[in-house]
Amino acid sequence: MKRLTTWLCAAQLFGIAVVEAAPLSITLPPETAVLKASELPGYALAQQKCSTCHSADYINYQPPGMSLAQWTGEAGKMQKVYGAPISDQDVSVIGAYLAATYGSAKASDADVQAASFPSKPAPDKPMDGMALLQNNACLSCHAVDHKVVGPAYHEVAAKYANDPQAVAKVTSSIAQGGSGKWGNVPMPPFAQLSQEDLKAMATFILQQ
């Protein structure tokens, strides 16, 4: 660094023109890897939550023939080591999908079915909109008051401020995902959520 500074000073002293390099623009190739389709619920969950942070190609880097326990452990590592916004139940459901689709397990195996369709105790009270957004990784791409990957919730609320169908439209957008309304970056679908949860999320967003 000292030599570079000395050279620049000397160049200015003797009238040598110093041309600054133009900034380099790099365009990455479009994402083409996709998860293998499955009727297991972990497929939609992996599309929604795993693709938020990394490419589907990551799966192909793992050893072939991994068991249910190994794939579940891999999903658990994403949660505990890397802080992925997934619950313990998500880990089990995603692990079962990965094991049956990419590993040595079969979708019909009893342990895969048990992990994919866990019993759900009735909650004491409905989860509020902000908690649902946090638990479903929405805040990885959105914030209330500024743009991240997707629009700020303030912007969404302003856009639909005078629309009597606002809740229905935003609920549908969350459930179906897609791209084009706010840019070219796609939002994954959240079709596995109940209508009550989707409506709670949409209502919270529109109140910002």
C-alpha positions in Angstrom: 0.0 0.0 0.0 2.9 2.4 0.9 4.6 1.7 -2.5 1.3 2.4 -4.4 0.9 5.7 -2.5 4.5 6.7 -3.3 4.0 5.8 -7.0 0.8 7.9 -7.2 2.5 10.9 -5.7 5.4 10.6 -8.1 3.0 10.3 -11.0 1.2 13.5 -10.0 4.5 15.3 -9.5 5.7 14.6 -13.1 2.3 15.1 -14.7 1.7 11.5 -15.5 -2.0 10.8 -16.0 -3.4 8.2 -13.6 -6.4 6.4 -15.0 -8.7 4.7 -12.6 -10.1 1.3 -13.6 -13.8 1.2 -14.2 -15.8 -0.9 -11.7 -16.1 -4.5 -12.8 -19.7 -5.7 -13.4 -20.3 -9.4 -12.8 -23.5 -11.1 -13.9 -24.1 -14.5 -12.3 -25.8 -17.2 -14.4 -29.5 -17.8 -13.6 -30.4 -20.5 -11.0 -31.4 -23.7 -12.9 -31.2 -26.4 -10.2 -34.5 -27.5 -8.8 -35.6 -29.9 -6.1 -37.0 -33.2 -7.2 -40.8 -33.2 -6.9 -42.5 -35.4 -4.3 -45.9 -35.8 -2.7 -44.3 -35.7 0.7 -44.9 -32.4 2.5 -41.2 -31.9 3.0 -40.9 -31.0 -0.8 -43.0 -27.8 -0.4 -41.3 -27.0 2.9 -37.8 -27.4 1.4 -38.8 -25.2 -1.6 -40.0 -22.5 0.8 -37.3 -22.6 3.4 -34.1 -24.3 2.1 -34.0 -22.3 -1.2 -34.0 -19.1 0.8 -30.4 -19.6 1.6 -28.8 -22.0 -1.0 -29.2 -23.7 -4.3 -30.8 -27.1 -4.8 -27.4 -28.2 -6.1 -26.2 -28.3 -2.5 -28.1 -31.6 -2.1 -26.1 -33.2 -4.9 -22.8 -32.5 -3.0 -23.9 -34.9 -0.2 -22.9 -38.6 -0.2 -25.4 -40.8 -2.1 -27.6 -43.2 -0.2 -27.8 -41.3 3.0 -30.3 -42.6 5.5 -33.3 -40.9 7.2 -31.2 -40.3 10.3 -28.3 -38.8 8.2 -30.5 -36.5 6.2 -32.4 -35.4 9.3 -29.1 -34.7 10.9 -28.1 -32.6 7.9 -31.3 -30.6 8.1 -30.7 -30.2 11.8 -27.2 -28.8 11.2 -28.8 -26.1 9.1 -30.9 -25.1 12.0 -28.5 -25.4 14.9 -25.1 -24.5 13.3 -26.1 -22.1 10.6 -29.2 -20.6 12.2 -31.7 -21.5 9.5 -35.2 -20.3 10.5 -36.7 -23.8 10.8 -38.4 -25.6 13.7 -37.6 -29.0 15.0 -40.7 -30.3 13.3 -39.5 -28.7 10.0 -36.2 -30.5 10.4 -38.0 -33.9 10.6 -40.3 -33.2 7.7 -37.6 -31.9 5.4 -35.2 -34.8 6.5 -37.9 -37.3 5.5 -38.4 -35.8 2.1 -34.6 -35.7 1.4 -34.1 -39.2 2.6 -36.9 -40.6 0.5 -36.0 -38.5 -2.6 -32.2 -38.4 -2.5 -31.3 -41.1 0.0 -31.8 -44.7 0.8 -35.3 -44.4 2.3 -38.7 -44.9 0.6 -41.7 -42.6 0.9 -43.8 -45.6 2.1 -41.4 -46.4 5.0 -43.2 -46.2 8.4 -40.5 -43.9 9.8 -40.6 -41.6 6.8 -44.4 -41.3 7.0 -44.2 -40.7 10.8 -41.7 -37.9 10.3 -43.6 -36.4 7.3 -47.0 -36.3 9.0 -46.4 -35.6 12.7 -49.4 -35.3 15.0 -50.2 -31.7 15.7 -51.5 -30.8 19.2 -54.1 -28.1 19.2 -52.5 -24.7 20.0 -53.7 -22.8 23.0 -54.2 -19.7 20.8 -53.7 -18.8 17.2 -50.2 -17.6 16.3 -50.0 -13.9 15.5 -48.9 -12.5 12.2 -45.4 -11.4 13.1 -44.6 -14.8 14.7 -45.9 -16.6 11.6 -43.6 -14.4 9.4 -40.6 -15.1 11.6 -41.3 -18.9 11.7 -41.7 -19.1 7.9 -38.5 -17.3 7.0 -40.3 -14.3 5.6 -38.1 -11.9 7.4 -35.1 -13.3 5.5 -36.3 -11.4 2.5 -38.6 -8.7 3.9 -38.5 -6.0 6.6 -41.2 -3.8 7.9 -39.7 -0.4 7.0 -37.0 -1.0 4.3 -36.4 -3.2 1.2 -34.3 -6.3 1.6 -34.8 -8.8 -1.2 -38.5 -8.2 -1.5 -40.5 -5.0 -0.7 -40.9 -3.5 2.7 -44.2 -4.3 4.4 -44.8 -0.5 4.5 -44.7 -0.5 0.7 -47.1 -3.4 0.4 -49.5 -1.8 2.9 -49.4 1.5 1.0 -50.0 -0.2 -2.4 -53.2 -1.8 -1.1 -54.3 1.0 1.3 -57.5 1.7 -0.6 -58.2 -1.7 -2.0 -61.3 -3.5 -0.3 -59.9 -6.8 -1.5 -56.5 -6.2 0.0 -56.5 -9.0 2.5 -57.7 -11.6 -0.1 -55.1 -10.4 -2.6 -52.1 -10.5 -0.2 -53.3 -13.8 1.2 -53.3 -15.2 -2.3 -49.9 -13.8 -3.1 -48.3 -15.4 0.0 -49.9 -18.8 -0.7 -49.0 -18.9 -4.5 -45.7 -17.0 -4.5 -44.4 -15.9 -7.8 -42.5 -12.9 -9.3 -43.2 -9.8 -11.3 -45.2 -7.7 -8.9 -42.2 -6.2 -7.1 -39.3 -7.3 -9.3 -37.9 -10.4 -10.9 -36.7 -12.2 -7.7 -39.3 -15.0 -7.2 -41.0 -15.6 -3.9 -41.6 -19.3 -3.0 -45.2 -20.4 -2.4 -46.5 -21.0 1.1 -49.3 -23.3 0.1 -48.8 -25.6 3.1 -50.0 -22.9 5.5 -53.6 -22.8 6.6 -56.0 -20.1 5.4 -56.1 -18.8 9.0 -52.3 -18.4 9.1 -52.1 -16.9 5.6 -54.9 -14.4 6.5 -53.1 -13.5 9.8 -49.9 -12.8 7.9 -51.6 -10.7 5.3 -53.5 -8.7 8.0 -50.3 -8.0 9.8 -48.5 -6.8 6.7 -51.4 -4.5 5.7 -51.4 -2.9 9.1 -47.8 -1.7 8.8 
